[in-house]
């Protein structure tokens, strides 16, 4: 088995997907050495961290971080942070694919093993073997079987070489468990110990449970009968409650359905009325925005004013002629004729004035009579009549609670004062009475609602009566104005008839007097003026007719405005009426909904569901009071029985079954304990034998490599066994028993490993007296000894030669070259000696975006020395 490929993505500085391929070189029987080089801070050691992480490392500190998510690329100024870190380790297992292993399902049967670990920024993580999700323990067992050291020598970091000698003997023992290849047996042993401890605990718990169950069975038997009786009553109670609540719930929902349908009709009517009113208001706005003065009318009135000036001039000239005629007649002694002519002129002027006044009165009457009829008064009277009828016909419902009170008092007096359960009966009677009162008010809301409704009607009646008074005063004033106009027109019309009659008489008298020659010319001139006046009057009438036509059109427009205003008022009244009705319906809906909410609250308090109530249909109409009485009676019986766990019968059956089960389990646990103790003994023997054998080999090679690196000297590994002092008891008896139990089954009996090392020419009693370089060489010698004795498929070395000088570096490179026949080596180094011996060279660089990138070259194939030098730089 060897490492074939490593894929890194999103891990630390390797944001992008990077693939490192490690070809197996069989030259001279060696597996090859790969070197990873690059400047400080480029991310070389992150490759070793990635391998350690994918092999299951849980310590953030060991991965040079503070928390687990620190291994995910955190971003830079030019590249955003990643959401996931993933590392996949590809192992070529063709040489072991057909081995006969203990576990037929083990991944070690496959020719290729891919171990993958993923970590997401939200904290989720997963392990996979060949794309199949597994547990961390599965990874650990696989590594142990394949001679991998998750925490020790498979990945040797910078700190491990420096701190290995500083660790305690006990910590070194964990290292040697992996180094000697007994880790896989230790894992099995630990699992067996955990199972053994769990089996002892389960056996003890089973014994306690058996002792508890037997007396409990007797108690459960006595409760079964009560429970069955209670179950019958509860089933009957539920059926009666379904009848009771279903009747009330469906009745309220039926009312709500009708009210909501009525509400929809009223809301549609409200929308239609408001739409009509909006159209009328738009038309009114259009009419009101028209110019008040008509330009044609203004022109005609200007012409009329000019014409009337001519008429006035003509009248003055005519008056002068008539005065001259009158003077001429008086000189000739015809005073009667002069008076008649003067009278004739006065009557004509008066007649003309009267006719104009009548014309004005006609216009005023026409405008007054053309105004649309006002229906507000009739509507107010109708509304008052309706409200008075409602108030007079109103008969408030009287609460029928008297029967409930009398029934309660009768039952209370009939109680036996000496009864032992007197308090319980009084409590039950009180509960029944309170439920009856509550049910009565739920079904008779009008008791509280009707007085408020009556008060509202009275307030509405007072408001409409005030409106009626105001409208009657306005109507009376309008009638009086119209009557006065008609009376005035009648008087003027009579005056015109009398004036015409008088004028006719005077004209007869004037014609009988004859005409004088001296006034003939004046009369002729007067006739001309009269004819001119008549022509001017005709023109005036023509202008007045044109003006009247325009004023008629304006009057029609005003009448249309008045009509639209009246129509708008009627619509507004309908809207107000509809809104009042709409509000009444909404109030009723709110009241019914409140009742329904209270009812549903009561339903839930009785531990019933609304769906059950909704789905229940009573076969026939029920009497709510009768059903309620039965419900109260059942509840009293349940209170007498008291609360019993409804799971008692099941608990009884389970207790018997559990008693038999625990007895059988106790026997099985005893057999399991015996079997586990045998397995642990066998594992202990195997661990001790293999540990002792491998420990001797490692100790031998440790001394050899120490002498090779130091050119002499002595090195030795010493076992430290448990002392009797460690068996002292603690204060907690249970903890002491557990410690003794674990020590009794300790596989090797070792408490630690001590290291002795003495360079040539020196006398050193403790490794703490070694210099820094000597300590590094000693640690390297021990690591090389372990690899030689129990080689792992591959070993990652992270700058282990950093503290060595050139000569020691050459010695280490030679040792690694020798060991490459047993293990595959990947070394992260700055040392040229290690680079020279590498078959494959990877270079790590980091750009200004903070992302590490890889370059690779096979040294044997590279013939351009400048290319190699550039890569080494």
NUGU-181207 format. One line per 2 residues: their letters; for each residue x, y, z of C-alpha. Coordinates in steps of 0.1 Angstrom, whole numbers, plus 2048, in hexadecimal, padded with zeros to 3 digits. Example, Ala and Ser with C-alpha at 12.3 -4.5 7.8 and 13.67 -1.06 7.14 Angstrom:
<sites>
AS) 87B,7D3,84E  889,7F5,847
</sites>
This chain:
<sites>
XX) 800,800,800  80C,823,7F8
XX) 7FF,846,7F5  7F6,84B,7D1
XX) 7E5,86D,7D1  7DA,88A,7E8
XX) 7BE,8A2,7DF  7BB,8C3,7F3
XX) 79F,8DD,7EE  795,8FA,804
XX) 7AE,8EE,81F  7C1,90B,82F
XX) 7D4,91D,814  7CB,903,7F9
XX) 7AB,914,7EE  7AB,905,7CB
XX) 7AB,8E0,7C4  7CF,8D3,7C5
XX) 7DA,8AF,7BD  7FB,8A0,7C8
XX) 803,880,7B6  81D,869,7C6
XX) 829,84E,7AD  836,82D,7BB
XX) 85A,82A,7B1  868,806,7B4
XX) 88B,810,7AA  8A4,7FB,7BE
XX) 887,7EE,7D3  87F,810,7E1
XX) 85D,821,7E4  86B,843,7DD
XX) 86F,865,7EE  85A,884,7E5
XX) 866,8A6,7F0  84F,8C5,7F5
XX) 862,8E6,7F4  85A,90A,7F4
XX) 85F,92B,806  854,931,82A
XX) 82F,939,82D  826,92A,80B
XX) 811,90F,81B  828,8F0,81A
XX) 81F,8E4,83D  7FA,8E7,834
XX) 7FF,8C8,81F  80A,8B4,83E
XX) 7ED,8C3,852  7D5,8B8,836
XX) 7E2,894,839  7E0,895,85F
XX) 7BD,8A4,85D  7AF,88A,844
XX) 7BD,86E,85A  7A6,87A,876
XX) 7B9,894,88A  7A1,8A5,8A2
XX) 7B8,8BD,8B4  7B6,8E0,8A5
XX) 7D7,8E8,8B7  7E8,8CB,8A5
XX) 7DC,8DB,884  7EA,8FD,88E
XX) 7C7,90C,894  7AF,917,8AF
XX) 78F,908,8A3  784,8EE,88A
XX) 779,906,86F  79C,916,86E
XX) 7A6,8FB,855  78E,90A,83B
XX) 79D,924,824  793,945,834
XX) 797,95B,816  7AF,978,80D
XX) 7AD,99A,7FE  7A9,98C,7DB
XX) 797,96B,7E1  778,964,7F6
XX) 776,94A,812  76D,926,80A
XX) 74F,915,819  75E,8F2,81B
XX) 780,8E1,820  785,8BE,810
XX) 7A3,8A7,810  7A4,885,7FF
XX) 7C0,86B,804  7C4,851,7E8
XX) 7D6,831,7F4  7E1,816,7DA
XX) 7D9,7F5,7EA  7DF,7DD,7CE
XX) 7F9,7C9,7E1  7E0,7C1,7FE
XX) 7C0,7C0,7EB  7BE,79A,7EB
XX) 7CA,793,80F  7B3,77E,825
XX) 7A9,798,83F  793,792,85E
XX) 778,7AA,853  76A,7A1,831
XX) 75B,7C4,82D  77B,7D7,835
XX) 786,7F1,81C  7A8,7E1,81D
XX) 79A,7C8,804  798,7E3,7E9
XX) 7B5,7EA,7D1  7B0,810,7D8
XX) 7A6,820,7F8  79A,845,7F8
XX) 797,856,81A  785,877,818
XX) 77D,891,833  767,8AF,82E
XX) 75F,8CD,845  746,8E8,83E
XX) 746,90B,84D  725,904,85E
XX) 736,8E9,873  729,8CB,860
XX) 744,8B1,858  746,88E,849
XX) 75F,871,843  75E,85B,825
XX) 770,83B,81A  76C,835,7F5
XX) 750,84F,7F3  73C,83D,80F
XX) 735,850,82F  745,841,84E
XX) 74D,849,872  76E,856,880
XX) 772,835,892  771,823,871
XX) 78D,839,864  7A1,832,883
XX) 79D,80D,881  7A6,80D,85C
XX) 7C6,821,863  7CF,80A,880
XX) 7CC,7EB,86A  7E1,7FB,84E
XX) 7FD,805,867  7F5,82A,865
XX) 7FC,840,883  7E2,85C,884
XX) 7F2,86F,8A0  817,863,89E
XX) 830,859,884  81B,858,864
XX) 81B,87E,864  839,88C,876
XX) 835,8B2,87A  84E,8CD,883
XX) 845,8CC,8A8  845,8A7,8AC
XX) 86A,8A4,8A7  871,8C0,8BF
XX) 858,8B6,8DA  85A,890,8D8
XX) 874,88E,8F3  862,8A7,908
XX) 843,892,90B  83B,87E,92A
XX) 842,858,92B  81C,852,92B
XX) 818,866,90B  835,854,8FB
XX) 823,833,902  806,83D,8EC
XX) 81F,844,8D1  82E,821,8D4
XX) 80C,811,8D3  80A,81C,8AF
XX) 82F,816,8A9  82D,7F2,8B3
XX) 80E,7EB,89F  7F7,7E3,8BC
XX) 7E0,801,8B7  7C6,7ED,8A4
XX) 7C5,7D4,8C1  7C3,7F1,8DA
XX) 7A5,7FE,8C7  794,7DC,8C9
XX) 79E,7D9,8ED  790,7FB,8F6
XX) 770,7F3,8E4  76D,7D2,8F7
XX) 774,7E4,918  759,7FD,911
XX) 741,7E1,908  74B,7CE,927
XX) 746,7ED,93D  725,7F4,92C
XX) 71A,7CF,931  722,7D1,957
XX) 70E,7F1,959  6F1,7E3,946
XX) 6F1,7C4,95B  6F0,7D8,97B
XX) 6D5,7EF,96D  6C0,7D0,961
XX) 6C2,7C2,984  6B6,7E2,993
XX) 699,7E5,97A  68D,7C2,981
XX) 68C,7CA,9A7  677,7E9,99F
XX) 65F,7DA,986  650,7BE,99C
XX) 63F,7D4,9B6  634,7EC,99B
XX) 621,7D0,989  60A,7CB,9A7
XX) 602,7F0,9A8  5FB,7F1,983
XX) 5E3,7D4,986  5CD,7E7,99F
XX) 5CC,805,987  5C1,7F2,968
XX) 59D,7EF,973  59A,814,97B
XX) 5AB,81C,95A  593,808,946
XX) 575,817,957  583,83A,951
XX) 58A,832,92C  565,829,927
XX) 55A,84A,938  573,85E,924
XX) 567,84F,903  543,857,90D
XX) 54D,87A,917  55E,880,8F6
XX) 53F,875,8E3  528,88C,8F7
XX) 541,8A9,8F3  542,8A3,8CE
XX) 51C,8A5,8CD  51B,8C4,8E3
XX) 537,8D8,8D3  52E,8CE,8B0
XX) 50A,8DB,8B4  517,8FD,8C1
XX) 534,8FF,8A8  520,8F7,889
XX) 504,90F,894  51D,92C,898
XX) 52E,924,877  50C,923,865
XX) 505,946,873  527,952,869
XX) 523,944,846  502,956,841
XX) 510,976,84F  52F,974,839
XX) 51A,96F,81A  505,98D,824
XX) 525,9A1,82A  532,998,807
XX) 511,9A5,7F8  513,9C5,80C
XX) 537,9CB,803  530,9C6,7DE
XX) 512,9DE,7E1  529,9F7,7F3
XX) 543,9F5,7D7  528,9F9,7BD
XX) 519,A17,7CE  53B,A28,7D4
XX) 543,A22,7AF  523,A33,7A4
XX) 52A,A50,7BC  54D,A54,7AF
XX) 53F,A56,78B  526,A71,796
XX) 541,A84,7A8  557,A83,789
XX) 53B,A90,774  533,AAC,78D
XX) 558,AB5,78E  558,AB8,768
XX) 538,ACE,768  545,AE4,785
XX) 566,AE9,773  554,AF9,755
XX) 559,B1F,752  53E,B32,765
XX) 53B,B4E,74A  530,B45,727
XX) 543,B59,70D  525,B59,6F5
XX) 50E,B65,711  526,B81,71A
XX) 526,B8D,6F5  500,B8D,6F4
XX) 4FE,B9F,714  516,BB9,707
XX) 500,BBD,6E8  4E1,BBF,6FE
XX) 4F1,BDA,713  4F9,BEF,6F4
XX) 4D6,BE9,6E6  4C7,BF4,707
XX) 4DB,C13,706  4CC,C1B,6E3
XX) 4A9,C13,6F2  4B0,C2B,70E
XX) 4BB,C46,6F6  49C,C3F,6E1
XX) 486,C41,700  496,C63,709
XX) 490,C70,6E6  46C,C62,6E6
XX) 466,C73,708  472,C94,6FA
XX) 45B,C91,6DC  43E,C87,6F2
XX) 445,CA5,709  445,CBC,6EB
XX) 424,CAD,6DE  416,CB1,701
XX) 421,CD6,702  413,CDC,6DF
XX) 3F1,CCD,6E9  3F0,CE1,708
XX) 3F7,D01,6F5  3DB,CF8,6DE
XX) 3C4,CF2,6FC  3C2,CCC,6F8
XX) 3CB,CC3,71B  3B6,CA3,71B
XX) 3C9,C95,6FD  3EA,CA0,70C
XX) 3E1,C8D,72C  3D6,C6E,718
XX) 3F7,C6D,705  40B,C71,725
XX) 3F7,C56,735  3FB,C40,717
XX) 421,C44,719  421,C3D,73E
XX) 40C,C1D,73A  422,C11,71E
XX) 441,C16,733  431,C05,751
XX) 425,BE9,73B  447,BE4,72D
XX) 456,BE3,751  43C,BCA,75D
XX) 442,BB3,73F  467,BB3,747
XX) 460,BAB,76C  449,B8F,762
XX) 463,B81,74B  47C,B81,768
XX) 463,B70,77F  45D,B56,765
XX) 482,B4E,763  484,B4B,789
XX) 466,B35,78B  473,B1F,76F
XX) 494,B1B,781  483,B14,7A3
XX) 46B,AFA,794  487,AEA,780
XX) 49B,AE1,79F  49B,ABB,7A5
XX) 486,AAE,7C1  497,AA8,7E3
XX) 490,A85,7F1  4A5,A8A,810
XX) 486,A94,825  472,A75,81A
XX) 490,A5F,821  495,A6E,844
XX) 470,A68,84B  472,A44,83F
XX) 491,A3E,855  480,A4D,873
XX) 461,A38,86D  477,A18,86B
XX) 48A,A20,88B  46A,A29,89E
XX) 45C,A07,893  47B,9F5,89F
XX) 47B,A06,8C1  456,A01,8C6
XX) 458,9DC,8BD  477,9D6,8D2
XX) 472,9BD,8EE  492,9B5,901
XX) 498,990,908  497,987,92C
XX) 4B2,970,939  4A5,94E,941
XX) 4BE,947,95C  4A4,943,977
XX) 49F,91E,96F  4C5,918,971
XX) 4C6,929,994  4A8,916,9A0
XX) 4B6,8F5,994  4D7,8FC,9A6
XX) 4C6,906,9C6  4B0,8E7,9C6
XX) 4CD,8CF,9C1  4E1,8E2,9DC
XX) 4C6,8DE,9F6  4C2,8B9,9EE
XX) 4E7,8B1,9F7  4EE,89B,A15
XX) 502,8B0,A2D  511,891,A3E
XX) 51E,882,A1D  543,87B,A1D
XX) 546,889,9F9  532,8A9,A00
XX) 54E,8C0,9F5  552,8AD,9D5
XX) 52D,8AE,9CD  52B,8D4,9D4
XX) 549,8D9,9BD  539,8C4,9A2
XX) 517,8D7,9A6  52A,8F9,9A4
XX) 53C,8EE,984  51B,8E3,974
XX) 50A,904,97C  527,919,96F
XX) 527,905,94E  502,90A,94B
XX) 505,930,94F  522,931,936
XX) 50E,91C,91D  4EF,933,922
XX) 502,953,91A  514,943,8FD
XX) 4F2,93A,8ED  4DF,95A,8F8
XX) 4F6,978,8EF  4D8,98E,8E9
XX) 4D4,992,90F  4F3,9A8,90F
XX) 4F1,9B5,8EB  4CD,9C2,8E8
XX) 4CE,9E0,900  4EC,9EE,8ED
XX) 4D9,9E9,8CC  4BB,9FB,8D9
XX) 4D0,A18,8E5  4DF,A1B,8C2
XX) 4BD,A1C,8B2  4B3,A39,8C9
XX) 4D2,A4D,8C1  4CB,A47,89C
XX) 4A7,A52,8A0  4B1,A73,8B1
XX) 4CA,A7B,895  4B1,A74,879
XX) 496,A89,88B  4AE,AA7,88C
XX) 4B6,AA2,867  490,AA1,85F
XX) 48B,AC2,871  4A6,AD3,85D
XX) 499,AC5,83C  475,AD0,844
XX) 481,AF3,84B  494,AF4,82A
XX) 476,AE6,817  45E,AFF,826
XX) 475,B1C,81D  477,B10,7F9
XX) 451,B0D,7F7  44C,B30,804
XX) 465,B3F,7EB  453,B2E,7CE
XX) 431,B39,7DB  43D,B5D,7DE
XX) 44B,B5D,7BA  429,B50,7AD
XX) 416,B6A,7C0  42C,B86,7B3
XX) 428,B79,790  403,B78,793
XX) 402,B9C,7A0  418,BA8,783
XX) 403,B96,76A  3E3,BA6,777
XX) 3F4,BC8,775  3FE,BC1,751
XX) 3DA,BB8,747  3CD,BD8,758
XX) 3E7,BED,748  3DF,BDF,725
XX) 3BA,BE5,72A  3C1,C09,736
XX) 3D8,C0F,718  3BE,C03,700
XX) 3A4,C1B,70F  3BC,C38,70C
XX) 3C5,C30,6E8  3A0,C31,6DF
XX) 39C,C53,6F0  3BB,C60,6DE
XX) 3AE,C55,6BC  38D,C67,6C3
XX) 39E,C88,6CA  3AD,C8B,6A7
XX) 3D0,C96,69E  3DB,CBB,69C
XX) 3F0,CC7,67F  40A,CD8,695
XX) 412,CB7,6A7  40F,CA1,688
XX) 433,CA4,680  43C,C9C,6A5
XX) 425,C7E,6A4  436,C73,684
XX) 457,C76,695  44A,C65,6B4
XX) 43D,C48,69E  45F,C45,68F
XX) 46F,C43,6B1  454,C2A,6BD
XX) 45B,C15,69E  480,C17,6A5
XX) 479,C0E,6CA  465,BF0,6BF
XX) 481,BE5,6A8  499,BE9,6C4
XX) 482,BD6,6DB  480,BB9,6C2
XX) 4A6,BB8,6C0  4A7,BB9,6E6
XX) 48E,B9C,6E7  4A3,B89,6CE
XX) 4C2,B8E,6E3  4AF,B85,703
XX) 4A3,B65,6F2  4C6,B5C,6E9
XX) 4D2,B64,70C  4B4,B50,71A
XX) 4BE,B32,704  4E2,B34,712
XX) 4D4,B38,735  4BD,B1B,72F
XX) 4DB,B06,726  4ED,B12,745
XX) 4CD,B0B,759  4CC,AE8,74B
XX) 4F1,AE4,755  4E9,AF0,778
XX) 4CB,AD9,779  4E2,ABD,76F
XX) 4FA,AC7,78B  4DD,AC8,7A3
XX) 4D1,AA7,796  4F3,A97,79A
XX) 4F7,AA6,7BC  4D5,A98,7C6
XX) 4DE,A76,7B7  4FF,A77,7CA
XX) 4ED,A7F,7EA  4D6,A62,7E4
XX) 4F3,A4B,7DD  505,A58,7FC
XX) 4E6,A51,810  4E5,A2E,802
XX) 50A,A2A,809  505,A36,82D
XX) 4E8,A1E,831  4FB,A01,822
XX) 51A,A0A,837  504,A0A,856
XX) 4F7,9E8,84D  51A,9DC,844
XX) 527,9E7,866  50A,9D5,877
XX) 513,9B5,865  538,9B9,86D
XX) 52F,9BD,892  51A,99E,891
XX) 536,98B,87F  54E,997,89A
XX) 537,98B,8B5  531,969,8A6
XX) 557,965,8A0  55D,96E,8C4
XX) 544,954,8CF  554,93B,8B7
XX) 577,943,8C5  56B,93E,8E8
XX) 55A,91D,8DE  57A,910,8CD
XX) 58E,91A,8EC  576,905,901
XX) 57A,8E9,8E7  5A0,8EA,8EA
XX) 59E,8EB,910  58A,8CA,90E
XX) 5A7,8BC,8F9  592,8B9,8DA
XX) 59D,8C3,8B7  589,8DB,8A1
XX) 58C,8C1,885  57A,8A7,89A
XX) 55E,8C0,8A2  55C,8CB,87D
XX) 55A,8A7,871  540,89C,88A
XX) 51C,89C,87E  4FF,896,897
XX) 4E6,87E,889  4CA,892,898
XX) 4C4,8B3,8A9  4CF,8B1,8CE
XX) 4C5,8C5,8EC  4E4,8D8,8F6
XX) 4DA,8DA,91B  4D4,8B5,91E
XX) 4F5,8AC,90E  507,8C6,924
XX) 4F7,8B6,943  504,893,939
XX) 527,8A2,933  527,8B1,956
XX) 51C,890,965  538,87D,953
XX) 552,896,95F  547,891,983
XX) 54C,86C,980  56E,871,971
XX) 578,888,98E  56D,86E,9A7
XX) 583,854,995  5A0,86C,995
XX) 5BD,86F,97E  5CC,84E,971
XX) 5E8,84C,958  5D8,840,938
XX) 5F8,82D,930  5F3,816,94F
XX) 5E7,7F8,93B  602,7FB,922
XX) 61B,800,93E  60E,7E0,94F
XX) 613,7CC,92F  635,7DC,929
XX) 640,7D6,94D  639,7B0,94A
XX) 64A,7AF,928  667,7C3,935
XX) 66B,7AD,954  66F,78E,93D
XX) 686,7A1,926  69D,7AE,941
XX) 6A0,78B,94F  6AB,77D,92D
XX) 6C2,79C,928  6D3,795,949
XX) 6DD,772,93E  6E8,780,91C
XX) 6FD,79B,92D  70E,781,943
XX) 718,76D,925  724,78C,913
XX) 73A,796,931  74A,774,931
XX) 750,776,90B  75E,79A,90D
XX) 776,791,92A  783,774,915
XX) 788,78B,8F7  79A,7A5,90C
XX) 7B1,78B,91A  7BA,77E,8F7
XX) 7C0,7A2,8EB  7D6,7AA,90A
XX) 7EC,78C,902  7EF,795,8DE
XX) 7F6,7BA,8E6  811,7B1,8FF
XX) 822,798,8E8  823,7AF,8CA
XX) 82C,7CE,8DE  849,7BC,8EE
XX) 856,7AE,8CD  853,7CF,8BA
XX) 860,7E3,8D7  881,7CF,8D7
XX) 885,7D5,8B2  87F,7FA,8B5
XX) 897,7FC,8D2  8B2,7EB,8BD
XX) 8AD,801,89F  8AB,820,8B5
XX) 8CE,819,8C2  8DB,812,89E
XX) 8CD,832,88F  8D8,846,8AD
XX) 8FC,83A,8A8  8F9,841,883
XX) 8EE,865,888  906,86C,8A5
XX) 922,856,898  922,843,8B9
XX) 911,845,8DB  8F6,831,8EB
XX) 8CF,833,8EA  8B5,81D,8FC
XX) 890,81A,901  884,810,925
XX) 862,804,92F  852,813,94E
XX) 839,7FC,960  81C,806,976
XX) 825,80A,99A  810,7FE,9B7
XX) 80A,822,9C2  7F3,827,9A4
XX) 7DA,80E,9B3  7D1,826,9CF
XX) 7AC,82B,9D4  79B,84C,9CD
XX) 77F,85C,9E0  764,851,9C8
XX) 75F,82C,9CC  750,827,9A9
XX) 76D,839,998  786,824,9AC
XX) 775,804,9A1  775,80F,97D
XX) 79B,818,97F  7A3,7F6,98F
XX) 78E,7E4,974  7A0,7F6,957
XX) 7C3,7F0,967  7BA,7CB,96C
XX) 7B5,7C9,946  7D3,7DE,93C
XX) 7E4,7CE,91E  809,7D5,924
XX) 809,7E1,948  820,7FF,93D
XX) 81B,822,949  834,831,931
XX) 855,82F,91D  875,840,928
XX) 891,849,90F  8B6,848,916
XX) 8CE,858,8FE  8F3,860,902
XX) 907,86F,8E5  92B,864,8E1
XX) 944,874,8F9  929,87F,911
XX) 91A,872,931  8F5,87C,933
XX) 8DC,86E,94B  8BD,87F,93D
XX) 8B2,888,91A  8A9,8AB,928
XX) 8CF,8B1,928  8D2,8AD,902
XX) 8D7,8CC,8EC  8BC,8D6,8D3
XX) 8CE,8C6,8B6  8D5,8A6,8CA
XX) 8B0,8A4,8D4  8A6,8A7,8B0
XX) 8BD,88C,8A4  8B2,875,8C1
XX) 88E,87A,8B7  896,873,892
XX) 8A9,854,89C  88B,847,8AF
XX) 872,84F,893  888,83D,87A
XX) 88B,81F,891  865,81D,893
XX) 861,820,86D  87A,805,868
XX) 86A,7EE,881  845,7F4,877
XX) 845,807,857  826,81B,84E
XX) 81A,81C,829  826,840,828
XX) 836,85A,83F  832,880,83D
XX) 850,893,84A  84A,8B8,850
XX) 86C,8CA,852  87A,8B1,86B
XX) 89D,8BA,85F  898,8DF,865
XX) 8AF,8DF,884  8CB,8C9,875
XX) 8EB,8D5,866  8F6,8CA,843
XX) 90A,8AB,84F  8ED,89E,864
XX) 8D5,8A6,848  8EA,890,831
XX) 8E9,874,84B  8C3,877,84E
XX) 8BE,877,829  8D2,858,826
XX) 8BD,847,841  89D,851,82F
XX) 8AB,844,80F  8B1,822,820
XX) 88E,822,830  87D,82A,80F
XX) 87E,805,807  864,800,823
XX) 84F,820,823  846,83C,80B
XX) 854,85E,817  847,880,810
XX) 85D,89B,820  857,8C0,823
XX) 87A,8CF,824  891,8EC,81C
XX) 8AF,8D4,81D  8C1,8CF,7FC
XX) 8CD,8AC,807  8A9,8A0,809
XX) 8A0,8B1,7E8  8BD,89F,7D6
XX) 8B1,87D,7E1  88C,884,7D7
XX) 87E,874,7B8  861,88D,7B6
XX) 863,8B1,7C0  844,8C7,7C8
XX) 847,8EC,7CB  82E,901,7DF
XX) 829,926,7D7  810,940,7E3
XX) 803,95C,7CE  7F7,97E,7D9
XX) 7D4,970,7DD  7E0,95B,7FB
XX) 7DA,939,7E9  7F4,91E,7E8
XX) 7FD,90E,7C6  811,8EF,7BC
XX) 82D,8E9,7A3  83C,8C6,79E
XX) 85B,8B8,78C  86B,896,789
XX) 890,89C,790  89C,87F,77A
XX) 888,88C,75C  892,8B0,761
XX) 8B1,8B8,74D  8B0,8DE,74F
XX) 8C3,8E7,76F  8B5,90B,76D
XX) 892,8FE,771  89C,8EA,790
XX) 8AE,908,79F  890,91E,799
XX) 879,904,7AA  891,900,7C8
X) 891,926,7CC
</sites>
